Amino acid sequence: MRQAHRPTDALRDNHDHLRAIMRDYAAVLAAQPADIRAALLRRRVDFSQIFSAHIPAERSAACAVLLPPTVRAAEHEMLALFRDYSAHIRAWTPARIEAEWPAYVAAVLALQARLQRRFDWAERELFPRLHAAPAAA
């Protein structure tokens, strides 16, 4: 069991929750339920809320322990992911999802892979530094 209040706890919990939603979303895509709109919309909203709140929290954590050039590169990548995710949500309306199902599944899985690589980077590069940083007074 994790110690409470480590700097990485909330960020790691966000990653775990976002990954769980992504796995669940992929399972829904594979199952293709009859009421796909309801099945996907709820998961989209949950993911968007957590992801939107996670971005500034991770940026703040990065600023605290990474060198400015690394922070800028990480921020640029995260903003690109958020921009692409937002464009994905706008582009893939429920009607288009139903009309272009195979393309939608491919687009979702590609975006999920990018997000997974970002989470992996943060857990490998950012979290250990946060854990080693002295606690704020």
N, C-alpha and C positions, 0 to 999 in steps of 0.2 A: 504494500500500500504506500502511496506517495505521501510525503510530508506536506502538510497544509501550507499554503501561502508562499510557495516558491514562485519566483517570477515567471516560470514557464507553465505553471498549473493551468491558468485560464487559457493561454494560447494552445497548449496541448489538448485541453478539453475541447476547444473550438475545432481543432484539426480532427480529433476523434469523432466529434458530432458531424462535421462536414463530410468526413469519409463515410460514416454510416449512412447519411442521406444519399451520397453518391452511389453506394452499393445498393441501397434500396431502390433508387431510381433506375439503375441498370437492371435490377431484377424485374421491375415493372416493365421496362422496355422489352425484356426477353419474354415476359409472360403475355404482353399485349392484351390487357383486359378489355372487356367490352366497353366499359366507360373509361376510356383512356384519359379524357379531359380532366375528370375529377381526380383520378389517380395521380396524374402528373402535376396538376396545378397546386395542390396542397404541398407537395414536395418542393416545387419551385419556390413557393413563398417561404417555406421554412429555410431553405438553403440561402435564398437572397438575404433574409434578415440576419442570419448568423454571419454570412460572408461579408456583408456591408459593415457590420460592427467589428469584425475581426481585422479588417484592413488597417484602420487607424491604431488599433491596439498593437498590432505587429510592427507597424512603422515606429511607434513610440518606443517599443522594446528595442528595435534595431538601432535607433538613434542613440540609445543609452549605452550600447556595447560594441557597435561596429564602427569602423573608420568611415568618414564621410563619403569617399568614393564608393565603398561597398553599399552604404545606405542608399546613395543615389541610384546605383544599378539595381538594387533590390526593389526600390520604390518604383523605378521605371518598369520593371518586369511586372510587379503587382498591379500597377495602374493599367498596363497593357492587358493583363488578364481580366481585370474588372471591366475595362472598355469592351473587350471582346465578349465577355459574358453578358454584358448589358445589350450589346448588339445582337447576340444570339437570342436573348429573350424577346427583343423587339421583332426580330426577323421571323422567328418560329412561332407564329400564331397557332392556336388550336386547329384551325382549318388547314393551315399549311402542314402542320404535323401529320394530320390524318391523310392528306393528299400525297405527301412525300415521306412516308414512314421510314423507308430504308436510309434515305439521306439524313433524316433527323437523327436516327439512332447513331449513324456514323459521326455526325456533328457533335452530339452529346458526348460520345465516348472519347473523341479527340480532345474536347475541352476538359473532360474529366482527367485525361492523362496529363495535360498541361498543369492542372491544379495539383494533381498528385505529385508531380515533379517539384512544384513550388513548396508544397508541404514537406516533402523529403529534404529539400534544401534548408528550409527553416529549422527543421529538427536536427539536421546535421551541423549546420553552421551557426545558427543563431541561438538555439536553446542551450547548448553547452556553455556558451559565453554568458548567457543570462544566469544560468545556474551558478557559474563561478563568480559572478559579480557580487560585490558586497551589497547587503540589503540596504535599501534607502532608509534614512532615519526619519 
